[in-house]
Amino acid sequence: MAYKIYTTSTKAWDAMLSEIDQAKKSIFLEMYIFQEDTTSSHDFIGKLTKKAKQGIKVILVLDAFGSSDLSEKSIKSMQSAGIEVVFFSDWLRRIHRKILIVDENVAFVGGVNIGKKFAAWNDLQLKLKGKVIRPVVTSFAYTYEMAGGKNKHILMLRKKTLTSKLKFWFLEHWPVLGMYSLKSIYTRKILSAQKSIRIVTPYFTPPRWFAALLDGAVRRGVKVEIIIPRKTDLPLVDRANQHHIYNLSQLGVKFFLGREMNHAKIMLIDDQEGLVGSQNIDFLSFSFNAESGVFFKQKNIVAELRKIILRWEKEASIYNPRRYKMSLVDYLIFPIIKLIYHLL
């Protein structure tokens, strides 16, 4: 499988824009957060507009909440250039996926949003090429339909049949339809671990069943290591992160706190198979948001991801529970968090 891994937002954006420049037939972009403030360094709107004016089919599927800062002026400008822009809107659920597909031959899947805020972040985006991306194209067509898209060619892509092998490696998670793939995948993989579980996530507020799986893994002798930013972009989430880190560290889970914001979402099992996607380890991803990802056993990809994770661990500090103290905010927000968990 032809692939390439990008470990920062800007590196991923560079590669995405390079593929957009080379597009000959179509560009499909699905984003949770798509903003116009990267124009000076990474002009996605300008590049997409240019391609649309050349006759390339350009379609954007954006989450109405995540991309709410995108101005009406930019939307109308893209539409007048021939770009189809559709928004998924639901009162609670979000399209949390981050996918770019060029000419139905190259696909980017991972955690990278588009916005100036994310420029300095570590993140992870996986580029795939060739027939292996067919399920990604099919999945995009489905999201397009869910967002109200009417283009018959795109809707027909949803009807293409896939081999069971291709279905196996691509992950679709659609709680709005009762498709809770993430829970079954994480459960199966964590229960299968014999030696090690390595996880990277920016937000760590795991459901009870997930915490129980990690506890069980530690009890049977599996080494569990999790990388989390010391500080995220959400201060209240930091407090929730700290609470769960503290509790699980008492059970034997080892945590690494990164100095920089790291938005990557990775899991490696026994350094033999991996999962990369858009999902966080929180109740929103598992219970409400539409997510996507790939899981694989290819030795070269697993080895490269392991090297990336070990580098991030080396740059981080090991969590010390003695430094953690409950604050007034903790006492106020944790009963609410626990109530939410009991409802899930």
N, C-alpha and C positions, 0 to 999 in steps of 0.2 A: 504493500500500500504506500503510494507516494504521499509524503506528509512533510510539514515543517511546523515547528513550535515557536511561538513568540511570547516573551515573558514580561513585556511592558505594554501599556496601551499605545504608546507612540510607535513602537516597533510593529505592532499589529496594524495600526492605522497606515503606516508606510506601505506595508505589504498589501493591504486592502485597496488602497488608492492605486497602487501599481497594477493590480489585476483589473480594477475598473478602467484604467487607461487602455488596457489591452482588449477590453470587451468588444466582441464582434456581433453578438446577437441579443443578449439579454443580461440584465442586472437585477437581481432580487435581493432586497435588503430588509431584514426583520430585526427591529431593535426595541428594547425596553426604553432606553433613554437615547434620543437623537436630538442634539442641539446644534445651533448655528454658530456658536462662539469659537469654533476651532478654525474658522475661515483663514486666518492669517498664517497658520502653519499647516493645516490639513483641511483643504477646502472640499469637503464632501459634496456640499450642495452645488458648488461650481462645477465639479467634475461630473456629477450625475446629470446636471442640466446640459452640459456640453454633449454628453453621450446621447441624451434624449433627442437633442436637436439634430444629431447625426442619424437618427432613425433607429437607435438601439431601444429595445423595450426595457423601460426602467420602472420597477414597481417597489414601493416602500410600504411595509406593514409596520405600523408603530403603535406602541401602547399609549392610549389616550392620557393616562395618568403620568407615566414615566416621561413622556415627551410633551407634557403640557406647556413647557416653556418655549417650544418652537413657535415662532411668531406666525400670525396669519399672513403677513407679507411674504415670508419665505415659502409658506405652503402654496400660496397662489402663484408665486413666481415659478415654483417647480411644476405646478399643474399646467401653467400656460406654456411651459416648454415641452409638455407632453408626458411628464412623469405622473404616474398614477400613485396617489397617496391615500391610503386607507388606515383608519384607526380602529383598534380593538378597544371597546369600552364596556366595562362591567363594574358594578358598584363596589365589588370587593376583589375580584380576581384580576390578575395582571398577566400580560404577555411578557414574561421575564427573559425570554430567549434573545440571543445575540447571534444572528446568522447573516452571512453574505454569500450569495451564489452568483457566479459569473459564467455565462454561456452554458449553464447546466453541466459544467465540467470541473469547476473549482469551487470549493466551499470552505468558509471559515466558521468554526463552531467554538464557543467558549464563553468567557465572562466579560468580554470587552464592550463597554458602551461607547458612545461618541459624544464628547463634551469636554470643554476646557478643564473642568474640575478633575478629570481623570488622567490628564496628561502626565503627571508625575508618578502615577500609581504603578506598582508591580501588578501584573495580571497574567492571564494565560489564554491564548487563542491558538487553536489548532487548525492549520490549513490542510485540506485533503484534496486530492485530485484524481479524476478518472471515474470509472463506473461505480466505484465504491460510494460516491456521493448521491446516488440515485434516491435512497431513502430520505436524504436531506431535502432534495428537491420536492419529493412527494409530501414531506411534512410541511414545507413552506406553503405548498398549494392548499393544504388543509387549513393552516392559519389564515391564509388569504381569504378563504371561503368563510371562516368563522368571523372575520372582520368585515364581511359584507362585500368582498370583491366579486365582480361579475364577469371578468374576462374568461371566455370559454376555453381558450388555450390553457390558461393556468389551472382552471378547474379540472380539465382533462388529465392534467399531470397527477392529480390525486387518485385517479383510477388505475394507474399503472401498477401491475403486479410486481412483487419483489420476492426474491428467493428467501428462504428461511435464514440463510447465512447472513444476508444483508440486514434482515429484521433484527437479528440477534445483537448486532453491535451498535445500532442506532437507538437512542433512548428518546421516547416521547412521553411527556408527563402532562396530562390534561385533566385536572380535578373537576373542571366544569362538566366533564362527561363521565366522571367516575373512574377515570383512568389514572390510578395512583401508582404509577410505575416505580417512582423513586423508592418508596417504602419496600417494595418487594425486592428491588435490585440491591439496595443497601443491606437489607436483612440477609439475603442469600450470600452476598459476598463477605459480610462480616462473620457470619456463622461458618463460612468455609475457611477462614484464615487460620493458619497453623503456626506461623512464625511472627508476622508483623502486619500492622495496619498503619499506613501513613496518610494523614488527611491535611489538606490546606483549605481554609475557609476564612472569609473576613468576619462573618457573623456566626456566633456559636450559641444558639439558644435551642438545643436539641429537644425534640419531643421525648417523653418518658421512655418510650419503647427503644429509641435510639441510644439513650444513656444506658439502658439496661443491657443492650447488645454489647456496648463497649465494656461495661462492667463484667459481663460474662466472658468476653474475650481475654481480659486481663486475668481473670480467675483461672482460665485454662492455659495460662502461660504465654499468651500472645503479647508481643511488645506493641503498645499503641502510642503513637506520637502525632501530635496535632500542632500545626503552625497557625497562629492567629496574630493579627496586628496588635501591638500594644495599645494603639489608639486608632479607631476607625473614623469615618466621617460623621458618625452618629453618636454623640456623647452618652445618650441614654442607653444605647445598645452596648456601649463599652461597659457600663455598670452591669448589665445583664450577662454579657460575656464573662466578666470577672466572677460573677456568682456561680455560673456553671463550671467555669474552669476550676474554681476552688473546690467545688464538690467532687468533680471527677478526678482531680489530682489526688484527693484523699483515697481514692480507690485504686490508684496506680497508673493512671493515664499521665503521660509526660507531655507538657505543653511548652512550646517555644513562642515567645513574644517578639514579633518583628519590629524593627525600628521604623520602617516605612509602611505606608498603607499597602496592603497586599489584597487584591480583589479576586485572586485565583480560586478555582474550585476543583480540587483534585482528590482522588483516593487511590492508593496503591495497596494491593493485597499481596503479601508475601514477596513483594518485588517481582511478581510474575504477571500480574494483570492490573489494569488501571481503568479509571473512570474520570473523564474530563467533561465538564459541562457548564451550565449557567446557574446551577442550583447552589444555594447556601445551606448550611446545616441549621435551619430554623423552621418554625412551624409554617411560615408563609410559603416557602418552597415546597414543603411536603404536603400541605393541605389546601393551598389556594392558587398558587401561581402555575402558569404553563411554563414548563422548562424543557430543555433538550440537552443532549450530550452524547458522547460515544464511550463505549467500554471495549477493551481490547486486550489481547495477550501477545501482540507483536513484541518480540524481545527488544528491538531497537528503540521503539517508542518508550517502553517501560524503563529501559536503561537510561534514556535521556531525561525522562521525568524524574527518576530517582536522583540523578545527578543535580537537577535543578532544586529539588527539595532539600538535598543535603547541603547545597550552597546556601539556601535560605535559612536552614537551621544554624549553619555556622555564623551567619550574619545576625542571628537573633540571640536573645538571652533566654535562659531556662527559667520558667515560672517558679517563683518561690512563694508558697502559700502563706508564709509568715509575714509577708509584706502586705497582705490583703486585709483590709478592715472594712466592716460594714459601715455605710454612711446613712444619713437620714433618708437620702434619695432611695437607697436600696430597700429600706424598710417600707417605703411608700409604693415602689413599683413592683416588688416581687410578689405581693399578694395578687396583683392584677395579672402578672405573668402566669402564676400558678392556676388562677381561675381559667385563663385562656387554655392552658394545657389540659385541664380537666374537661373542657368542652370539646377537645379535639379527639 
